[in-house]
Every structure is written in C-alpha cells, then in structure tokens.
Amino acid sequence: MAETINPQAFQFFVYIIESPSAPDICHSRSEGALVAKVVELDGIPSVTRTVINL
C-alpha cells in the first residue's frame, strides 16, 4: 500500500538574499521581489533582504 504524504504537515519559509549590481539598483530591478511574489502564490511566507557590497 502506497503511503501518502499530507502536504499540510510541512511548513516552509523562504529567506531571499539578493545582491544586485549598481545598474540594477538604479533601474529598480529586483529578482528577489519576483521570487517573493511566486512563493506567496503558494502561501509560503518569505522575507527579502538586499545586500550591497562595494
């Protein structure tokens, strides 16, 4: 007998860290925001943080 997995038994959280280039920052381009919207469609909570490095 095949064992079924209850999808409600899993709780996920996505922590998004992105490091955009200077042109991406100037043009307000963000991949992190897109990923956050996608996981939100599945009801998964997320946090996006942007890291700027010299």
All heavy atoms as atom14 arrays in JSON, in Angstrom:
{
  "sequence": "MAETINPQAFQFFVYIIESPSAPDICHSRSEGALVAKVVELDGIPSVTRTVINL",
  "atom14_mask": [
    [1, 1, 1, 1, 1, 1, 1, 1, 0, 0, 0, 0, 0, 0],
    [1, 1, 1, 1, 1, 0, 0, 0, 0, 0, 0, 0, 0, 0],
    [1, 1, 1, 1, 1, 1, 1, 1, 1, 0, 0, 0, 0, 0],
    [1, 1, 1, 1, 1, 1, 1, 0, 0, 0, 0, 0, 0, 0],
    [1, 1, 1, 1, 1, 1, 1, 1, 0, 0, 0, 0, 0, 0],
    [1, 1, 1, 1, 1, 1, 1, 1, 0, 0, 0, 0, 0, 0],
    [1, 1, 1, 1, 1, 1, 1, 0, 0, 0, 0, 0, 0, 0],
    [1, 1, 1, 1, 1, 1, 1, 1, 1, 0, 0, 0, 0, 0],
    [1, 1, 1, 1, 1, 0, 0, 0, 0, 0, 0, 0, 0, 0],
    [1, 1, 1, 1, 1, 1, 1, 1, 1, 1, 1, 0, 0, 0],
    [1, 1, 1, 1, 1, 1, 1, 1, 1, 0, 0, 0, 0, 0],
    [1, 1, 1, 1, 1, 1, 1, 1, 1, 1, 1, 0, 0, 0],
    [1, 1, 1, 1, 1, 1, 1, 1, 1, 1, 1, 0, 0, 0],
    [1, 1, 1, 1, 1, 1, 1, 0, 0, 0, 0, 0, 0, 0],
    [1, 1, 1, 1, 1, 1, 1, 1, 1, 1, 1, 1, 0, 0],
    [1, 1, 1, 1, 1, 1, 1, 1, 0, 0, 0, 0, 0, 0],
    [1, 1, 1, 1, 1, 1, 1, 1, 0, 0, 0, 0, 0, 0],
    [1, 1, 1, 1, 1, 1, 1, 1, 1, 0, 0, 0, 0, 0],
    [1, 1, 1, 1, 1, 1, 0, 0, 0, 0, 0, 0, 0, 0],
    [1, 1, 1, 1, 1, 1, 1, 0, 0, 0, 0, 0, 0, 0],
    [1, 1, 1, 1, 1, 1, 0, 0, 0, 0, 0, 0, 0, 0],
    [1, 1, 1, 1, 1, 0, 0, 0, 0, 0, 0, 0, 0, 0],
    [1, 1, 1, 1, 1, 1, 1, 0, 0, 0, 0, 0, 0, 0],
    [1, 1, 1, 1, 1, 1, 1, 1, 0, 0, 0, 0, 0, 0],
    [1, 1, 1, 1, 1, 1, 1, 1, 0, 0, 0, 0, 0, 0],
    [1, 1, 1, 1, 1, 1, 0, 0, 0, 0, 0, 0, 0, 0],
    [1, 1, 1, 1, 1, 1, 1, 1, 1, 1, 0, 0, 0, 0],
    [1, 1, 1, 1, 1, 1, 0, 0, 0, 0, 0, 0, 0, 0],
    [1, 1, 1, 1, 1, 1, 1, 1, 1, 1, 1, 0, 0, 0],
    [1, 1, 1, 1, 1, 1, 0, 0, 0, 0, 0, 0, 0, 0],
    [1, 1, 1, 1, 1, 1, 1, 1, 1, 0, 0, 0, 0, 0],
    [1, 1, 1, 1, 0, 0, 0, 0, 0, 0, 0, 0, 0, 0],
    [1, 1, 1, 1, 1, 0, 0, 0, 0, 0, 0, 0, 0, 0],
    [1, 1, 1, 1, 1, 1, 1, 1, 0, 0, 0, 0, 0, 0],
    [1, 1, 1, 1, 1, 1, 1, 0, 0, 0, 0, 0, 0, 0],
    [1, 1, 1, 1, 1, 0, 0, 0, 0, 0, 0, 0, 0, 0],
    [1, 1, 1, 1, 1, 1, 1, 1, 1, 0, 0, 0, 0, 0],
    [1, 1, 1, 1, 1, 1, 1, 0, 0, 0, 0, 0, 0, 0],
    [1, 1, 1, 1, 1, 1, 1, 0, 0, 0, 0, 0, 0, 0],
    [1, 1, 1, 1, 1, 1, 1, 1, 1, 0, 0, 0, 0, 0],
    [1, 1, 1, 1, 1, 1, 1, 1, 0, 0, 0, 0, 0, 0],
    [1, 1, 1, 1, 1, 1, 1, 1, 0, 0, 0, 0, 0, 0],
    [1, 1, 1, 1, 0, 0, 0, 0, 0, 0, 0, 0, 0, 0],
    [1, 1, 1, 1, 1, 1, 1, 1, 0, 0, 0, 0, 0, 0],
    [1, 1, 1, 1, 1, 1, 1, 0, 0, 0, 0, 0, 0, 0],
    [1, 1, 1, 1, 1, 1, 0, 0, 0, 0, 0, 0, 0, 0],
    [1, 1, 1, 1, 1, 1, 1, 0, 0, 0, 0, 0, 0, 0],
    [1, 1, 1, 1, 1, 1, 1, 0, 0, 0, 0, 0, 0, 0],
    [1, 1, 1, 1, 1, 1, 1, 1, 1, 1, 1, 0, 0, 0],
    [1, 1, 1, 1, 1, 1, 1, 0, 0, 0, 0, 0, 0, 0],
    [1, 1, 1, 1, 1, 1, 1, 0, 0, 0, 0, 0, 0, 0],
    [1, 1, 1, 1, 1, 1, 1, 1, 0, 0, 0, 0, 0, 0],
    [1, 1, 1, 1, 1, 1, 1, 1, 0, 0, 0, 0, 0, 0],
    [1, 1, 1, 1, 1, 1, 1, 1, 0, 0, 0, 0, 0, 0]
  ],
  "atom14_positions": [
    [[0.84, -1.17, 0.0], [0.0, 0.0, 0.0], [0.9, 1.24, 0.0], [1.82, 1.37, 0.78], [-0.88, -0.02, 1.25], [-1.86, 1.11, 1.32], [-3.02, 0.76, 2.64], [-3.29, 2.39, 3.21], [0.0, 0.0, 0.0], [0.0, 0.0, 0.0], [0.0, 0.0, 0.0], [0.0, 0.0, 0.0], [0.0, 0.0, 0.0], [0.0, 0.0, 0.0]],
    [[0.6, 2.16, -0.91], [1.41, 3.37, -1.03], [1.08, 4.33, 0.11], [-0.07, 4.53, 0.47], [1.16, 4.04, -2.37], [0.0, 0.0, 0.0], [0.0, 0.0, 0.0], [0.0, 0.0, 0.0], [0.0, 0.0, 0.0], [0.0, 0.0, 0.0], [0.0, 0.0, 0.0], [0.0, 0.0, 0.0], [0.0, 0.0, 0.0], [0.0, 0.0, 0.0]],
    [[2.11, 4.9, 0.67], [1.94, 5.86, 1.75], [1.76, 7.25, 1.16], [2.51, 7.67, 0.29], [3.17, 5.84, 2.66], [3.05, 6.71, 3.87], [4.26, 6.59, 4.78], [4.77, 5.47, 4.93], [4.68, 7.62, 5.3], [0.0, 0.0, 0.0], [0.0, 0.0, 0.0], [0.0, 0.0, 0.0], [0.0, 0.0, 0.0], [0.0, 0.0, 0.0]],
    [[0.74, 7.96, 1.61], [0.52, 9.32, 1.11], [1.09, 10.32, 2.09], [1.13, 10.1, 3.29], [-0.99, 9.6, 0.92], [-1.64, 9.43, 2.17], [-1.59, 8.65, -0.1], [0.0, 0.0, 0.0], [0.0, 0.0, 0.0], [0.0, 0.0, 0.0], [0.0, 0.0, 0.0], [0.0, 0.0, 0.0], [0.0, 0.0, 0.0], [0.0, 0.0, 0.0]],
    [[1.55, 11.43, 1.54], [2.14, 12.5, 2.35], [1.13, 13.62, 2.46], [0.59, 14.09, 1.46], [3.45, 13.01, 1.72], [4.47, 11.87, 1.66], [4.0, 14.19, 2.49], [5.73, 12.22, 0.92], [0.0, 0.0, 0.0], [0.0, 0.0, 0.0], [0.0, 0.0, 0.0], [0.0, 0.0, 0.0], [0.0, 0.0, 0.0], [0.0, 0.0, 0.0]],
    [[0.9, 14.06, 3.67], [-0.01, 15.18, 3.91], [0.73, 16.48, 3.63], [1.65, 16.83, 4.37], [-0.53, 15.13, 5.35], [-1.47, 16.26, 5.67], [-1.82, 17.06, 4.81], [-1.91, 16.31, 6.92], [0.0, 0.0, 0.0], [0.0, 0.0, 0.0], [0.0, 0.0, 0.0], [0.0, 0.0, 0.0], [0.0, 0.0, 0.0], [0.0, 0.0, 0.0]],
    [[0.34, 17.23, 2.58], [1.06, 18.48, 2.28], [0.91, 19.52, 3.38], [1.74, 20.41, 3.51], [0.43, 18.97, 0.98], [-0.85, 18.23, 0.84], [-0.73, 16.96, 1.64], [0.0, 0.0, 0.0], [0.0, 0.0, 0.0], [0.0, 0.0, 0.0], [0.0, 0.0, 0.0], [0.0, 0.0, 0.0], [0.0, 0.0, 0.0], [0.0, 0.0, 0.0]],
    [[-0.11, 19.42, 4.2], [-0.29, 20.37, 5.29], [0.69, 20.12, 6.43], [0.84, 20.96, 7.32], [-1.73, 20.31, 5.82], [-2.78, 20.64, 4.76], [-2.62, 22.03, 4.2], [-2.27, 22.96, 4.9], [-2.88, 22.17, 2.91], [0.0, 0.0, 0.0], [0.0, 0.0, 0.0], [0.0, 0.0, 0.0], [0.0, 0.0, 0.0], [0.0, 0.0, 0.0]],
    [[1.35, 18.96, 6.43], [2.28, 18.62, 7.5], [3.58, 19.42, 7.39], [4.31, 19.53, 8.36], [2.58, 17.14, 7.49], [0.0, 0.0, 0.0], [0.0, 0.0, 0.0], [0.0, 0.0, 0.0], [0.0, 0.0, 0.0], [0.0, 0.0, 0.0], [0.0, 0.0, 0.0], [0.0, 0.0, 0.0], [0.0, 0.0, 0.0], [0.0, 0.0, 0.0]],
    [[3.88, 19.96, 6.22], [5.12, 20.7, 6.01], [4.87, 22.19, 6.13], [3.89, 22.71, 5.62], [5.7, 20.4, 4.63], [6.11, 18.98, 4.45], [5.32, 18.12, 3.72], [7.27, 18.51, 5.01], [5.69, 16.8, 3.55], [7.64, 17.2, 4.85], [6.85, 16.34, 4.11], [0.0, 0.0, 0.0], [0.0, 0.0, 0.0], [0.0, 0.0, 0.0]],
    [[5.75, 22.89, 6.8], [5.69, 24.34, 6.87], [7.01, 24.88, 6.35], [8.07, 24.55, 6.85], [5.44, 24.8, 8.3], [4.08, 24.43, 8.8], [3.81, 25.01, 10.18], [4.64, 25.69, 10.74], [2.65, 24.73, 10.7], [0.0, 0.0, 0.0], [0.0, 0.0, 0.0], [0.0, 0.0, 0.0], [0.0, 0.0, 0.0], [0.0, 0.0, 0.0]],
    [[6.92, 25.71, 5.32], [8.1, 26.25, 4.69], [8.21, 27.75, 4.96], [7.23, 28.43, 5.2], [8.05, 26.03, 3.17], [8.13, 24.6, 2.77], [6.99, 23.88, 2.49], [9.36, 23.97, 2.68], [7.07, 22.56, 2.1], [9.44, 22.64, 2.3], [8.29, 21.94, 2.02], [0.0, 0.0, 0.0], [0.0, 0.0, 0.0], [0.0, 0.0, 0.0]],
    [[9.43, 28.24, 4.85], [9.72, 29.66, 4.92], [10.89, 29.92, 3.98], [11.86, 29.16, 3.97], [10.1, 30.08, 6.35], [10.42, 31.54, 6.46], [9.39, 32.46, 6.6], [11.72, 31.99, 6.41], [9.67, 33.82, 6.7], [12.01, 33.34, 6.5], [10.98, 34.25, 6.64], [0.0, 0.0, 0.0], [0.0, 0.0, 0.0], [0.0, 0.0, 0.0]],
    [[10.79, 30.95, 3.16], [11.84, 31.26, 2.2], [12.5, 32.58, 2.61], [11.83, 33.59, 2.78], [11.28, 31.37, 0.77], [12.37, 31.77, -0.21], [10.64, 30.07, 0.36], [0.0, 0.0, 0.0], [0.0, 0.0, 0.0], [0.0, 0.0, 0.0], [0.0, 0.0, 0.0], [0.0, 0.0, 0.0], [0.0, 0.0, 0.0], [0.0, 0.0, 0.0]],
    [[13.81, 32.54, 2.77], [14.6, 33.73, 3.1], [15.39, 34.08, 1.84], [16.26, 33.32, 1.41], [15.54, 33.42, 4.27], [16.12, 34.65, 4.91], [15.42, 35.31, 5.92], [17.34, 35.17, 4.51], [15.94, 36.44, 6.52], [17.86, 36.3, 5.1], [17.16, 36.93, 6.11], [17.68, 38.06, 6.69], [0.0, 0.0, 0.0], [0.0, 0.0, 0.0]],
    [[15.07, 35.22, 1.24], [15.66, 35.62, -0.03], [16.73, 36.68, 0.23], [16.45, 37.71, 0.83], [14.58, 36.18, -0.97], [13.46, 35.16, -1.16], [15.19, 36.6, -2.31], [12.17, 35.76, -1.67], [0.0, 0.0, 0.0], [0.0, 0.0, 0.0], [0.0, 0.0, 0.0], [0.0, 0.0, 0.0], [0.0, 0.0, 0.0], [0.0, 0.0, 0.0]],
    [[17.93, 36.4, -0.25], [19.03, 37.37, -0.14], [19.5, 37.67, -1.56], [19.84, 36.76, -2.31], [20.2, 36.81, 0.69], [19.72, 36.43, 2.08], [21.33, 37.83, 0.76], [20.74, 35.67, 2.89], [0.0, 0.0, 0.0], [0.0, 0.0, 0.0], [0.0, 0.0, 0.0], [0.0, 0.0, 0.0], [0.0, 0.0, 0.0], [0.0, 0.0, 0.0]],
    [[19.5, 38.94, -1.92], [19.96, 39.29, -3.25], [21.02, 40.39, -3.17], [21.01, 41.2, -2.24], [18.81, 39.73, -4.15], [18.1, 40.98, -3.73], [17.02, 41.39, -4.71], [17.04, 40.96, -5.86], [16.15, 42.16, -4.3], [0.0, 0.0, 0.0], [0.0, 0.0, 0.0], [0.0, 0.0, 0.0], [0.0, 0.0, 0.0], [0.0, 0.0, 0.0]],
    [[21.91, 40.37, -4.14], [22.98, 41.35, -4.22], [23.0, 41.93, -5.64], [23.75, 41.48, -6.5], [24.32, 40.69, -3.89], [25.35, 41.64, -3.97], [0.0, 0.0, 0.0], [0.0, 0.0, 0.0], [0.0, 0.0, 0.0], [0.0, 0.0, 0.0], [0.0, 0.0, 0.0], [0.0, 0.0, 0.0], [0.0, 0.0, 0.0], [0.0, 0.0, 0.0]],
    [[22.15, 42.92, -5.9], [22.06, 43.46, -7.26], [23.25, 44.34, -7.62], [23.91, 44.9, -6.75], [20.77, 44.3, -7.22], [20.62, 44.68, -5.79], [21.21, 43.56, -4.98], [0.0, 0.0, 0.0], [0.0, 0.0, 0.0], [0.0, 0.0, 0.0], [0.0, 0.0, 0.0], [0.0, 0.0, 0.0], [0.0, 0.0, 0.0], [0.0, 0.0, 0.0]],
    [[23.48, 44.46, -8.91], [24.55, 45.34, -9.39], [24.08, 46.79, -9.3], [22.89, 47.07, -9.11], [24.88, 44.99, -10.84], [23.77, 45.28, -11.67], [0.0, 0.0, 0.0], [0.0, 0.0, 0.0], [0.0, 0.0, 0.0], [0.0, 0.0, 0.0], [0.0, 0.0, 0.0], [0.0, 0.0, 0.0], [0.0, 0.0, 0.0], [0.0, 0.0, 0.0]],
    [[25.0, 47.71, -9.47], [24.66, 49.14, -9.4], [23.61, 49.52, -10.46], [22.65, 50.22, -10.14], [25.92, 49.99, -9.55], [0.0, 0.0, 0.0], [0.0, 0.0, 0.0], [0.0, 0.0, 0.0], [0.0, 0.0, 0.0], [0.0, 0.0, 0.0], [0.0, 0.0, 0.0], [0.0, 0.0, 0.0], [0.0, 0.0, 0.0], [0.0, 0.0, 0.0]],
    [[23.74, 49.07, -11.72], [22.7, 49.39, -12.71], [21.32, 48.82, -12.33], [20.3, 49.47, -12.55], [23.2, 48.77, -14.0], [24.68, 48.69, -13.84], [24.89, 48.43, -12.38], [0.0, 0.0, 0.0], [0.0, 0.0, 0.0], [0.0, 0.0, 0.0], [0.0, 0.0, 0.0], [0.0, 0.0, 0.0], [0.0, 0.0, 0.0], [0.0, 0.0, 0.0]],
    [[21.3, 47.62, -11.75], [20.03, 47.04, -11.32], [19.37, 47.88, -10.24], [18.16, 48.09, -10.24], [20.21, 45.6, -10.82], [20.44, 44.63, -11.96], [20.11, 44.96, -13.11], [20.95, 43.53, -11.68], [0.0, 0.0, 0.0], [0.0, 0.0, 0.0], [0.0, 0.0, 0.0], [0.0, 0.0, 0.0], [0.0, 0.0, 0.0], [0.0, 0.0, 0.0]],
    [[20.17, 48.38, -9.31], [19.63, 49.23, -8.25], [19.09, 50.53, -8.84], [17.98, 50.97, -8.5], [20.7, 49.52, -7.17], [21.03, 48.24, -6.42], [20.22, 50.6, -6.21], [22.21, 48.36, -5.48], [0.0, 0.0, 0.0], [0.0, 0.0, 0.0], [0.0, 0.0, 0.0], [0.0, 0.0, 0.0], [0.0, 0.0, 0.0], [0.0, 0.0, 0.0]],
    [[19.84, 51.15, -9.76], [19.4, 52.4, -10.38], [18.11, 52.25, -11.17], [17.3, 53.17, -11.25], [20.5, 52.95, -11.3], [21.92, 53.58, -10.4], [0.0, 0.0, 0.0], [0.0, 0.0, 0.0], [0.0, 0.0, 0.0], [0.0, 0.0, 0.0], [0.0, 0.0, 0.0], [0.0, 0.0, 0.0], [0.0, 0.0, 0.0], [0.0, 0.0, 0.0]],
    [[17.91, 51.07, -11.78], [16.71, 50.83, -12.59], [15.62, 50.08, -11.82], [14.64, 49.65, -12.42], [17.08, 50.05, -13.85], [17.99, 50.81, -14.78], [17.59, 51.93, -15.47], [19.3, 50.64, -15.08], [18.59, 52.4, -16.18], [19.66, 51.64, -15.95], [0.0, 0.0, 0.0], [0.0, 0.0, 0.0], [0.0, 0.0, 0.0], [0.0, 0.0, 0.0]],
    [[15.8, 49.94, -10.52], [14.82, 49.28, -9.63], [14.47, 47.86, -10.09], [13.33, 47.44, -10.03], [13.54, 50.12, -9.53], [13.83, 51.37, -8.99], [0.0, 0.0, 0.0], [0.0, 0.0, 0.0], [0.0, 0.0, 0.0], [0.0, 0.0, 0.0], [0.0, 0.0, 0.0], [0.0, 0.0, 0.0], [0.0, 0.0, 0.0], [0.0, 0.0, 0.0]],
    [[15.48, 47.14, -10.57], [15.27, 45.75, -10.96], [15.57, 44.85, -9.78], [16.62, 44.99, -9.14], [16.17, 45.37, -12.14], [15.78, 46.07, -13.42], [16.57, 45.55, -14.59], [17.96, 45.96, -14.5], [18.62, 46.58, -15.48], [18.0, 46.87, -16.6], [19.87, 46.9, -15.32], [0.0, 0.0, 0.0], [0.0, 0.0, 0.0], [0.0, 0.0, 0.0]],
    [[14.64, 43.96, -9.49], [14.81, 43.09, -8.33], [14.28, 41.7, -8.63], [13.09, 41.53, -8.9], [14.07, 43.68, -7.13], [14.06, 42.77, -6.07], [0.0, 0.0, 0.0], [0.0, 0.0, 0.0], [0.0, 0.0, 0.0], [0.0, 0.0, 0.0], [0.0, 0.0, 0.0], [0.0, 0.0, 0.0], [0.0, 0.0, 0.0], [0.0, 0.0, 0.0]],
    [[15.15, 40.71, -8.58], [14.7, 39.33, -8.74], [14.08, 38.83, -7.44], [13.21, 37.97, -7.45], [15.88, 38.44, -9.14], [16.43, 38.78, -10.5], [17.73, 38.06, -10.8], [18.31, 37.47, -9.88], [18.15, 38.12, -11.96], [0.0, 0.0, 0.0], [0.0, 0.0, 0.0], [0.0, 0.0, 0.0], [0.0, 0.0, 0.0], [0.0, 0.0, 0.0]],
    [[14.53, 39.37, -6.32], [14.01, 38.95, -5.03], [12.52, 39.22, -4.9], [11.77, 38.42, -4.35], [0.0, 0.0, 0.0], [0.0, 0.0, 0.0], [0.0, 0.0, 0.0], [0.0, 0.0, 0.0], [0.0, 0.0, 0.0], [0.0, 0.0, 0.0], [0.0, 0.0, 0.0], [0.0, 0.0, 0.0], [0.0, 0.0, 0.0], [0.0, 0.0, 0.0]],
    [[12.08, 40.36, -5.39], [10.66, 40.7, -5.34], [9.83, 39.72, -6.16], [8.73, 39.33, -5.77], [10.44, 42.12, -5.84], [0.0, 0.0, 0.0], [0.0, 0.0, 0.0], [0.0, 0.0, 0.0], [0.0, 0.0, 0.0], [0.0, 0.0, 0.0], [0.0, 0.0, 0.0], [0.0, 0.0, 0.0], [0.0, 0.0, 0.0], [0.0, 0.0, 0.0]],
    [[10.37, 39.3, -7.29], [9.67, 38.32, -8.14], [9.55, 36.97, -7.43], [8.48, 36.36, -7.42], [10.4, 38.17, -9.47], [9.79, 37.18, -10.45], [8.39, 37.62, -10.85], [10.69, 37.04, -11.67], [0.0, 0.0, 0.0], [0.0, 0.0, 0.0], [0.0, 0.0, 0.0], [0.0, 0.0, 0.0], [0.0, 0.0, 0.0], [0.0, 0.0, 0.0]],
    [[10.63, 36.53, -6.83], [10.61, 35.26, -6.1], [9.62, 35.33, -4.93], [8.85, 34.4, -4.7], [12.02, 34.88, -5.6], [11.97, 33.66, -4.71], [12.96, 34.65, -6.76], [0.0, 0.0, 0.0], [0.0, 0.0, 0.0], [0.0, 0.0, 0.0], [0.0, 0.0, 0.0], [0.0, 0.0, 0.0], [0.0, 0.0, 0.0], [0.0, 0.0, 0.0]],
    [[9.59, 36.45, -4.23], [8.66, 36.62, -3.11], [7.22, 36.52, -3.58], [6.37, 35.9, -2.91], [8.91, 37.96, -2.43], [0.0, 0.0, 0.0], [0.0, 0.0, 0.0], [0.0, 0.0, 0.0], [0.0, 0.0, 0.0], [0.0, 0.0, 0.0], [0.0, 0.0, 0.0], [0.0, 0.0, 0.0], [0.0, 0.0, 0.0], [0.0, 0.0, 0.0]],
    [[6.9, 37.09, -4.75], [5.54, 37.01, -5.28], [5.18, 35.58, -5.66], [4.05, 35.14, -5.44], [5.39, 37.93, -6.49], [5.37, 39.39, -6.13], [5.25, 40.25, -7.35], [5.34, 41.72, -6.98], [5.27, 42.59, -8.15], [0.0, 0.0, 0.0], [0.0, 0.0, 0.0], [0.0, 0.0, 0.0], [0.0, 0.0, 0.0], [0.0, 0.0, 0.0]],
    [[6.12, 34.85, -6.22], [5.87, 33.47, -6.63], [5.59, 32.58, -5.43], [4.63, 31.81, -5.43], [7.05, 32.91, -7.46], [6.91, 31.42, -7.69], [7.15, 33.64, -8.78], [0.0, 0.0, 0.0], [0.0, 0.0, 0.0], [0.0, 0.0, 0.0], [0.0, 0.0, 0.0], [0.0, 0.0, 0.0], [0.0, 0.0, 0.0], [0.0, 0.0, 0.0]],
    [[6.41, 32.67, -4.4], [6.18, 31.82, -3.22], [4.92, 32.23, -2.47], [4.26, 31.4, -1.85], [7.4, 31.75, -2.28], [8.59, 31.15, -2.99], [7.75, 33.1, -1.7], [0.0, 0.0, 0.0], [0.0, 0.0, 0.0], [0.0, 0.0, 0.0], [0.0, 0.0, 0.0], [0.0, 0.0, 0.0], [0.0, 0.0, 0.0], [0.0, 0.0, 0.0]],
    [[4.55, 33.51, -2.57], [3.31, 33.97, -1.93], [2.09, 33.29, -2.57], [1.11, 33.01, -1.89], [3.19, 35.48, -2.05], [1.94, 36.05, -1.4], [1.81, 37.55, -1.58], [2.71, 38.17, -2.17], [0.79, 38.09, -1.13], [0.0, 0.0, 0.0], [0.0, 0.0, 0.0], [0.0, 0.0, 0.0], [0.0, 0.0, 0.0], [0.0, 0.0, 0.0]],
    [[2.16, 33.02, -3.88], [1.07, 32.33, -4.56], [0.82, 30.95, -3.97], [-0.31, 30.45, -4.0], [1.36, 32.2, -6.06], [1.31, 33.49, -6.86], [1.78, 33.24, -8.28], [-0.08, 34.08, -6.85], [0.0, 0.0, 0.0], [0.0, 0.0, 0.0], [0.0, 0.0, 0.0], [0.0, 0.0, 0.0], [0.0, 0.0, 0.0], [0.0, 0.0, 0.0]],
    [[1.85, 30.32, -3.44], [1.72, 29.01, -2.81], [1.46, 29.12, -1.31], [1.45, 28.11, -0.61], [2.98, 28.16, -3.04], [3.02, 27.58, -4.44], [1.94, 27.37, -5.02], [4.12, 27.33, -4.95], [0.0, 0.0, 0.0], [0.0, 0.0, 0.0], [0.0, 0.0, 0.0], [0.0, 0.0, 0.0], [0.0, 0.0, 0.0], [0.0, 0.0, 0.0]],
    [[1.3, 30.34, -0.82], [1.03, 30.52, 0.61], [2.24, 30.34, 1.5], [2.11, 30.05, 2.68], [0.0, 0.0, 0.0], [0.0, 0.0, 0.0], [0.0, 0.0, 0.0], [0.0, 0.0, 0.0], [0.0, 0.0, 0.0], [0.0, 0.0, 0.0], [0.0, 0.0, 0.0], [0.0, 0.0, 0.0], [0.0, 0.0, 0.0], [0.0, 0.0, 0.0]],
    [[3.42, 30.5, 0.92], [4.66, 30.33, 1.68], [5.17, 31.7, 2.1], [5.38, 32.58, 1.25], [5.73, 29.62, 0.83], [5.22, 28.24, 0.4], [7.05, 29.49, 1.6], [6.1, 27.56, -0.63], [0.0, 0.0, 0.0], [0.0, 0.0, 0.0], [0.0, 0.0, 0.0], [0.0, 0.0, 0.0], [0.0, 0.0, 0.0], [0.0, 0.0, 0.0]],
    [[5.38, 31.92, 3.38], [5.89, 33.22, 3.83], [7.36, 33.39, 3.43], [8.1, 32.42, 3.33], [5.73, 33.18, 5.34], [5.68, 31.75, 5.69], [5.11, 31.03, 4.51], [0.0, 0.0, 0.0], [0.0, 0.0, 0.0], [0.0, 0.0, 0.0], [0.0, 0.0, 0.0], [0.0, 0.0, 0.0], [0.0, 0.0, 0.0], [0.0, 0.0, 0.0]],
    [[7.74, 34.64, 3.2], [9.13, 34.9, 2.83], [9.56, 36.28, 3.32], [8.74, 37.13, 3.63], [9.31, 34.83, 1.31], [8.6, 35.88, 0.69], [0.0, 0.0, 0.0], [0.0, 0.0, 0.0], [0.0, 0.0, 0.0], [0.0, 0.0, 0.0], [0.0, 0.0, 0.0], [0.0, 0.0, 0.0], [0.0, 0.0, 0.0], [0.0, 0.0, 0.0]],
    [[10.87, 36.47, 3.35], [11.49, 37.75, 3.68], [12.57, 37.99, 2.65], [13.32, 37.07, 2.3], [12.1, 37.72, 5.1], [12.92, 38.97, 5.35], [11.02, 37.58, 6.15], [0.0, 0.0, 0.0], [0.0, 0.0, 0.0], [0.0, 0.0, 0.0], [0.0, 0.0, 0.0], [0.0, 0.0, 0.0], [0.0, 0.0, 0.0], [0.0, 0.0, 0.0]],
    [[12.65, 39.21, 2.15], [13.67, 39.56, 1.17], [14.62, 40.59, 1.78], [14.18, 41.57, 2.37], [13.03, 40.16, -0.1], [12.09, 39.23, -0.63], [14.09, 40.46, -1.16], [0.0, 0.0, 0.0], [0.0, 0.0, 0.0], [0.0, 0.0, 0.0], [0.0, 0.0, 0.0], [0.0, 0.0, 0.0], [0.0, 0.0, 0.0], [0.0, 0.0, 0.0]],
    [[15.9, 40.33, 1.62], [16.92, 41.26, 2.1], [17.87, 41.56, 0.93], [18.25, 40.67, 0.18], [17.73, 40.68, 3.26], [16.9, 40.42, 4.49], [16.48, 41.73, 5.15], [15.78, 41.48, 6.39], [14.49, 41.65, 6.56], [13.74, 42.06, 5.56], [13.91, 41.42, 7.71], [0.0, 0.0, 0.0], [0.0, 0.0, 0.0], [0.0, 0.0, 0.0]],
    [[18.22, 42.81, 0.81], [19.16, 43.24, -0.22], [20.5, 43.55, 0.42], [20.57, 44.27, 1.41], [18.63, 44.49, -0.95], [17.36, 44.18, -1.52], [19.57, 44.91, -2.06], [0.0, 0.0, 0.0], [0.0, 0.0, 0.0], [0.0, 0.0, 0.0], [0.0, 0.0, 0.0], [0.0, 0.0, 0.0], [0.0, 0.0, 0.0], [0.0, 0.0, 0.0]],
    [[21.56, 43.0, -0.17], [22.91, 43.2, 0.33], [23.67, 44.02, -0.7], [23.69, 43.69, -1.88], [23.62, 41.84, 0.54], [25.02, 42.04, 1.04], [22.83, 40.98, 1.5], [0.0, 0.0, 0.0], [0.0, 0.0, 0.0], [0.0, 0.0, 0.0], [0.0, 0.0, 0.0], [0.0, 0.0, 0.0], [0.0, 0.0, 0.0], [0.0, 0.0, 0.0]],
    [[24.25, 45.11, -0.25], [25.03, 45.96, -1.14], [26.49, 45.88, -0.72], [26.83, 46.06, 0.44], [24.54, 47.42, -1.08], [23.07, 47.48, -1.52], [25.39, 48.32, -1.96], [22.44, 48.82, -1.32], [0.0, 0.0, 0.0], [0.0, 0.0, 0.0], [0.0, 0.0, 0.0], [0.0, 0.0, 0.0], [0.0, 0.0, 0.0], [0.0, 0.0, 0.0]],
    [[27.33, 45.57, -1.67], [28.75, 45.36, -1.4], [29.56, 46.3, -2.29], [29.24, 46.48, -3.47], [29.12, 43.91, -1.69], [30.5, 43.57, -1.22], [31.24, 44.41, -0.74], [30.85, 42.31, -1.36], [0.0, 0.0, 0.0], [0.0, 0.0, 0.0], [0.0, 0.0, 0.0], [0.0, 0.0, 0.0], [0.0, 0.0, 0.0], [0.0, 0.0, 0.0]],
    [[30.57, 46.92, -1.73], [31.44, 47.78, -2.54], [32.18, 46.94, -3.56], [32.51, 47.33, -4.61], [32.43, 48.5, -1.64], [31.81, 49.46, -0.62], [32.9, 50.02, 0.27], [31.09, 50.58, -1.34], [0.0, 0.0, 0.0], [0.0, 0.0, 0.0], [0.0, 0.0, 0.0], [0.0, 0.0, 0.0], [0.0, 0.0, 0.0], [0.0, 0.0, 0.0]]
  ]
}
